[in-house]
Amino acid sequence: MKGKRGAYPNWQTFLLLLILGGIVGGWIGDAMIKIWPVLATWGRVHSIGIPSFTLDLKVFTLSFGFMLRINLFTIIGFVAAYFIYKRI
């Protein structure tokens, strides 16, 4: 007997939706803060990640860094993207 497998798309689609959800959530949050400045506390950004690191070897330069700038609106965008993923 075959096991039942979920009909969800692959993880690449999920990752793409999460990234887009965070970006769109941030944009909507910025627009809402410009319209209603009272929401500025919800738009406070917290940075999580690895600061930029550069290694200069004279032949080539290698730079690496990753920073996630997150606020409440990006989290709302992540949650919305998750629900969209579940509906696909």
C-alpha positions, 0 to 999 in steps of 0.5 A: 500500500502506498503512503499518502503524500502531501500535494504541496509544491516543492521547498523552492516554491515555499522559499520563494513565497516566503521571500516575496511575502517578507518583501511585500510585507515590508513594502506595505508596512513602510506605506502604512507607516507613512500614512499612519505614523502611529504604527511606527513602533510596529515598523521598528526593524531588528537586524539578525545575521552575519555582518559583512566579512571581506577577505582580500587575497590580492588575486581576488576578493571574497565577501560574505554576509547575510542580514535579515532585517525583520519587523512585524510587517515582514512577519505578517508577510511571512505568515501570509506567504505560508497560508498561500503556500498551503492553498497551492 
